[in-house]
Amino acid sequence: MKYKYTILPFRFDHFNKEEYLLTNDVGEYIFLSNKDFEKFINYELDMKSDLFYDLASKQIATSDKIEDVVAMLATKFRTKKSILRDFTSLHMVVPTLRCNSSCIYCQVKRHESSDHSADMTKKTAKNIVKCIFEGPSPYIKIEFQGGDPSTDFEMVKYIIEEAEWQNLFKKRELGFVICTNLTLLTPEMVKYLKKHKCDISTSLDGPKDLHDTNRPLQDKNLDHHEIFEKNVKMVRDIWGDDDCVSALMTTSKYSLGRYKEIIDEYIRLGFNNIFLRSLNPYGFAKEYKEKVSYPIEEFVENFKEGLDYIIEMNKKGKFFVEGFAALLLKRILTPFATGFVDLQSPAGVGIAGAIYDYDGSVYVADEGRMLARFKNYYFKLGNVNENTFQEMFNGNQLHEIIENSCNECLPGCADCVFQPYCGADPVRNYSVQGDVVGHRPTNEMCIKTKAIIHYLMEKLHEGDPETINIFWSWIK
Amino acid sequence: MKELKIPIFELSNNSFKLVVDTNIYSKEALNATCYKYTDKYFIYQKSADNPNEIDVIFETKSEVVVNEDTVKSFCNDLIDQQVRFDVNNRFGHIRDLIVEEAFKPVNK
């Protein structure tokens, strides 16, 4: 029997009682009523109907020469996967494990401010920079993490200047970021960071009582939130740009039910975006799960409320972005590639970002380093003082991890309707479920991501023009 | 021999038998699942009387005593391993192409 049209590969699922959602490998999507879905798969759709034209425009069906449509799909697929073109560009460096905070969900075993046993040596720093520049990427972003890197600012300066020196010869697009709680930054430090174009990333968990509960300073006499607020202003005054400092929030058990207050606090302090982030199950957050964690379903409900609040605020004229939604919307609404180490396919671990510990050990991701603090070295690629770049970044270990992190070929992901928008997190799978592949039916990251994508799809399907315009305004 | 749930059989206090249908589960999936349980239990596979079945024997290895739930968990894990095997057969070639692309910059 000759069919009137050709059905191209697509994934599908019930979206609600009346409709199916269909997606394809390049992220195109369409909603079909149950009746239309049946007609479609039984080759009974009218090829002159608007619905068929829609399906054809999304390359889910075609009445044209199939080779032409496949060529178009291949081009779109290459674009979506163009994040793989350059290899690792994000290099996270830990100059020290010293920190003056004692966050309740700390993911590393921080050291006291006076304990110098986990400070990086200049020899290791030099080898790290050498290793970074051996990578092929034309873009290099060196991100200082900790501990709090400002506790060893001399080492931060040493690495910045060593990288700038190397770059005189290598000529890459070089940038820096320092992740700090801001409390130890002085005007001199900030002027240095500005001069060397080192962006500042910080943490803000919400209003004073919440921030101080989640992120108390070790010196109980100091008021973290007050110092934070003062120093945000100082940084912005010196920089002359309110966007020079970005903030990241973490949701602890104490944050639930308080997203509106958290969002209001971000706005009060002059931020124009927030990334509503759930707790990562590493370090203290795993060890003291009962104290700080919560069922993922509660996070999802809070996320939805927070997102609705932000949308309403945008409708009233205040431009404010929710970062996770913006990332997913870019994947849903545009053909462009979006790298996000924690949620891409293959996972970004090692091939998009890597972390260099104070002793020169190289891990595929920050979370891999955190597992190592608890004596698990599965995600360690080697050490810059002992191994070559090729041994670490093109070795069997990284190949094996990446092979197991393509959601095109993971159980539960391969045929998931949200697969083109999602990704894999082998470190989290390993940490929580015992192996890098993981088990989707009980996987919290899967439950969370699917619920949030579904909610965004509901918004898109509702088609409120104001909401859609807001979504587009969030996509850079 | 007490039959608990088809096809799980309690052989003795510290020993159970599961009958696996090889029309449904591949040898690869079965081996992978057995391997997963070898840290806590003694596992043995043997051909059953029916040529389309394999008997898997579970025996207590140390302080972790084998029980009905152990075998039921094994059944769930067997499904997981079979899905991994099937997905790899269906989509492994796509994964290989993507991984090759991912490492191309460092293979030049």
Chai-1 contact restraints between the chains, C-beta under 6 A:
chainA,res_idxA,chainB,res_idxB,connection_type,confidence,min_distance_angstrom,max_distance_angstrom,comment,restraint_id
A,L84,B,E101,contact,1.0,0.0,6.0,A-B,restraint_1
A,L84,B,A102,contact,1.0,0.0,6.0,A-B,restraint_2
A,F87,B,P105,contact,1.0,0.0,6.0,A-B,restraint_3
A,F87,B,V106,contact,1.0,0.0,6.0,A-B,restraint_4
A,P136,B,P105,contact,1.0,0.0,6.0,A-B,restraint_5
A,P346,B,A102,contact,1.0,0.0,6.0,A-B,restraint_6
A,I351,B,A102,contact,1.0,0.0,6.0,A-B,restraint_7
A,F393,B,V106,contact,1.0,0.0,6.0,A-B,restraint_8
A,N394,B,V106,contact,1.0,0.0,6.0,A-B,restraint_9
A,I402,B,V99,contact,1.0,0.0,6.0,A-B,restraint_10
A,I402,B,A102,contact,1.0,0.0,6.0,A-B,restraint_11
A,E403,B,V99,contact,1.0,0.0,6.0,A-B,restraint_12
A,C406,B,R95,contact,1.0,0.0,6.0,A-B,restraint_13
A,C406,B,I98,contact,1.0,0.0,6.0,A-B,restraint_14
A,E408,B,F91,contact,1.0,0.0,6.0,A-B,restraint_15
A,E408,B,I94,contact,1.0,0.0,6.0,A-B,restraint_16
A,E408,B,R95,contact,1.0,0.0,6.0,A-B,restraint_17
A,C409,B,V87,contact,1.0,0.0,6.0,A-B,restraint_18
A,C409,B,F91,contact,1.0,0.0,6.0,A-B,restraint_19
A,C409,B,G92,contact,1.0,0.0,6.0,A-B,restraint_20
A,C409,B,R95,contact,1.0,0.0,6.0,A-B,restraint_21
A,P411,B,V83,contact,1.0,0.0,6.0,A-B,restraint_22
A,P411,B,R84,contact,1.0,0.0,6.0,A-B,restraint_23
A,P411,B,V87,contact,1.0,0.0,6.0,A-B,restraint_24
A,A414,B,V87,contact,1.0,0.0,6.0,A-B,restraint_25
A,A414,B,F91,contact,1.0,0.0,6.0,A-B,restraint_26
